Amino acid sequence: MKEKIPTRIYLTEEEMPKFWYNLRADMKEKPEPMLHPGTLKPVTAEDLAPVFCKSVIEQELDETTRMIPIPQDIQDFYRAYRPSALIRAYYLEKALDTPAEIYYKFEGTNTSGSHKLNSAGPQAYFAKKDGLTSLTTETGAGQWGTAMAMACGFYDLGLIVYMVKVSSEQKPYRKALMETYGANVIPSPSNTTESGRKILSGDPNTGGSLGCAISEAIETAVKTDKCRYVLGSVLNHVLLHQSIIGLEAKTALDRYGIKPDIIIGCAGGGSNLGGLIAPFMGEKLAGKSNTRFIAVEPASCPSFTRGRFAYDFGDTAQTTPLIKMQTLGSGYIPSANHAGGLRYHGMNSVLSKLFKDGYLEARSEVQTDVFDAAIRFMKVEGILPAPESSHAIKAAIDEALECKKTGEKKVILFGLSGTGFFDMTAYSSYNDKTMSDHIPSDADLERGFASIPGIPQNK
């Protein structure tokens, strides 16, 4: 008789990953390099040095080292809240009456409530190692800012967080938690920076965007002594750190001889999705699996499904290096009614390349359908999911119901990247039926596309 899979699978200490996995090393066709906006040549370590920590720069530019050692101090940091559970969704399977096996990797048990701590810890550690005294960052829904505040509190570093204004209004308790850890939280755009003042002069009532907040955080970092900027998604060193999610999940599944047919993750800038799929995608690139990979994004910020593959700035003030990615344009501002995070205008370059080359599928969902799926999941699995993660839940349910229709028994794995306890304003809006959906028109998108630079590489 086949062994019953436990509801929760945890790794032993001996099984815990000792290396991060660099997916780029196994890509036959690499993502296009970041370009210096002035010279339009690939950026160098010297170009990035005023903004990022030394070790982070090395990781960002490394396309050849397949397995990168996790420093012992970071292994110890991870041990405080990892491994996270790989959970067999028996109750959801039963509720859906599906032949599919559904698993989810749950990253919401640490105090920050999400996967973001997996990169916040290393970035704070590297900053301390470099002799820095403070950091700046941005945050949208607040998960990254909270994780970074935790990490800076642990390593005794100062932190300024520029939080997207509409999110800071929707999620006051996220702000309170960051401040409890010692962070200075500033709604963005603000009057504290030149870039913030410029954005406000153009639209005093703007709810802000991650692109706005990034501009302010970078400006403050480069003007402050012994300070650098840290980013919670989009860049490749963040995906590297987040590969611990996929490495743990793969080790747990391999223990029972389970091979996923479908792997699903929510997609904003790419950190959760990229971290979850990394080792499984490596197998697909090597011709060892036929796994389908599905990115799920909000219909109101559809960089995969309606964006353009082009070199673009990572911020609204257009101060960052140019990144070849799926983008809506750095000037794109998501609708203020958008409650579920995943607000970034672009997508990580590795994921964008995999999407362009046909290795990664993408779909978009409106937020009321996403919250429908969240409630359905919560009632049977007992976990209140973050709105971001609920995009993945929606797609997982859809795929499981398709299995019910066809009678196929597929193995579905999705990322439950965080909890929704700081998102109760959004859940209240859903419960009160005041939540609405917004799908940008082609004209809305064209305004964002107009901000994409007209450089030769985009012709």
C-alpha positions, -999 to +999 in steps of 0.1 A: +000+000+000+013+034-010+025+056+020+001+084+028+017+118+023+017+137+056-004+169+057+027+189+066+062+180+054+092+196+071+128+192+062+153+180+088+182+202+097+205+180+076+182+185+046+182+223+048+198+240+018+233+251+023+235+269-011+212+292-031+205+281-067+213+306-095+189+297-123+207+319-148+237+295-148+215+268-164+198+291-190+212+285-225+199+320-235+206+344-207+185+375-199+198+407-215+222+426-192+212+457-173+223+488-192+237+521-178+211+547-188+238+572-198+261+550-219+236+522-228+264+497-221+261+468-196+264+480-160+295+473-141+301+466-104+315+502-102+283+516-116+262+499-089+285+505-060+269+538-049+235+522-046+240+485-035+261+465-011+292+447-024+281+411-020+247+419-035+264+434-066+285+403-070+254+381-069+235+404-092+261+402-119+270+365-116+255+344-144+278+314-142+280+302-106+252+276-103+252+271-065+262+300-043+270+292-006+247+306+020+269+321+047+268+303+080+254+334+097+225+335+073+219+298+077+216+305+114+192+334+107+171+312+086+170+286+113+148+310+134+118+305+111+128+279+085+121+253+072+086+264+061+060+237+057+050+221+025+014+213+030-008+188+012-042+205+007-063+175+015-093+196+027-092+217-005-090+186-027-120+172-009-140+204-012-133+206-049-140+169-054-109+168-077-086+139-085-057+164-084-031+164-056-026+199-044+004+211-024+014+246-012+046+260+002+036+282+031+059+312+038+037+331+062+047+318+097+074+345+105+064+378+120+067+397+088+040+374+074+057+365+041+085+351+021+103+385+020+124+378+051+144+352+030+161+381+012+158+408+038+180+389+062+208+383+038+207+419+025+209+433+060+237+409+069+257+420+038+252+457+047+264+451+082+294+432+068+302+463+046+303+486+076+271+504+067+249+520+094+216+524+076+195+513+046+166+527+025+139+508+007+104+509-007+074+488+000+040+484-017+016+463+004+041+464+033+054+428+033+089+437+022+091+468+044+081+447+074+107+421+066+134+446+061+125+463+094+128+430+111+162+423+096+175+458+103+163+455+139+182+422+142+214+436+127+211+470+144+208+491+112+187+522+106+160+520+080+139+544+060+109+528+042+091+547+015+056+531+015+032+535-015+008+561-002-024+543-010-011+512+007+000+531+038-036+544+041-051+509+035-027+491+059-019+512+090-009+482+111+018+473+086+032+508+092+029+504+130+048+471+129+076+486+109+079+515+133+079+490+162+110+475+148+125+510+145+120+519+109+110+554+097+080+549+074+072+577+049+042+576+026+053+580-011+054+601-030+065+626-003+080+661+001+112+647+016+129+641-018+134+659-051+118+630-070+088+629-046+082+666-050+084+664-088+058+636-089+035+655-065+038+686-086+025+666-116-003+650-096-008+661-060-035+635-054-016+605-067-018+573-046+017+565-056+034+534-070+064+512-063+082+531-091+077+564-072+088+548-039+119+533-055+129+567-068+127+583-034+145+554-016+174+555-041+177+593-039+179+592-001+205+563-002+229+580-025+227+612-005+233+596+029+267+586+044+272+549+050+238+541+035+227+519+007+194+509-010+179+474-008+152+460-030+127+432-022+119+419-057+127+423-094+165+420-093+183+387-097+200+386-063+166+387-047+155+357-068+187+339-058+179+343-021+143+333-026+154+300-043+155+286-008+117+283-012+119+261-042+149+241-029+130+232+002+099+223-017+118+201-041+136+183-014+104+176+004+086+163-027+116+142-038+115+124-004+081+110-015+089+106-052+064+134-062+069+153-094+047+184-099+028+187-132+019+223-126+036+250-104+018+283-098+030+315-082+016+350-079+036+376-098+044+412-090+081+418-094+089+381-094+105+372-061+080+346-048+074+331-082+111+330-092+121+315-058+095+288-060+100+276-095+138+280-097+150+244-092+121+229-110+126+252-140+163+241-140+151+206-146+128+217-174+156+236-191+177+205-189+150+185-206+143+164-174+106+174-169+075+187-187+062+208-157+040+237-166+048+270-148+020+296-144+025+332-133-007+349-120-009+386-118-036+412-111-057+424-140-051+460-129-013+457-132-008+432-161+029+434-169+031+398-182-002+395-200-005+430-215+030+445-211+058+450-235+092+432-236+116+462-236+144+479-218+128+501-191+137+520-159+129+504-126+116+536-111+093+565-120+120+591-118+141+571-143+173+570-123+179+532-122+198+511-148+177+499-177+163+464-174+150+442-203+117+430-189+080+427-194+068+462-185+039+486-185+063+515-184+078+531-153+052+559-154+023+534-150+003+540-118-021+511-108-057+520-099-061+532-063-088+505-058-062+478-063-060+462-028-039+431-034-003+442-037+016+431-068+017+468-079+050+469-098+051+481-134+077+455-145+089+420-140+122+403-132+145+399-163+149+361-158+112+355-156+105+379-185+130+360-206+115+326-197+080+340-205+092+353-238+108+320-247+077+300-239+089+283-206+065+302-184+027+309-189+009+338-175-027+348-167-043+378-150-072+378-125-096+405-112-095+411-075-130+400-066-124+366-082-091+364-063-108+372-030-135+346-038-108+320-041-091+332-009-123+328+011-129+294-004-094+283+005-095+298+041-128+280+050-113+245+044-075+249+049-078+272+079-052+298+068-061+334+060-041+341+028-025+373+017-043+389-013-011+385-033-009+347-026-046+344-034-039+350-071-020+317-070-049+301-051-073+312-078-053+295-105-047+264-085-084+260-079-091+265-116-065+239-126-079+214-100-114+219-113-101+213-148-087+180-136-122+171-122-136+178-156-111+157-175-105+130-148-068+136-150-048+132-117-023+160-118+001+172-091-003+209-085+021+230-064+015+266-056+032+293-034+013+306-004+037+335+000+021+351+031-008+357+055-036+382+052-038+395+088-026+429+078-050+431+049-083+431+068-092+465+052-093+447+019-112+417+033-137+441+049-142+458+015-148+424+000-173+414+028-191+447+025-193+443-013-176+477-018-147+461-035-146+467-072-126+455-102-105+476-125-091+465-158-071+492-175-081+503-209-057+502-239-055+540-235-045+536-198-018+513-208-006+535-237+001+563-212+024+540-193+040+527-225+048+563-234+073+564-206+094+534-220+126+549-233+130+552-271+165+538-272+180+517-301+177+485-281+139+490-280+135+496-317 
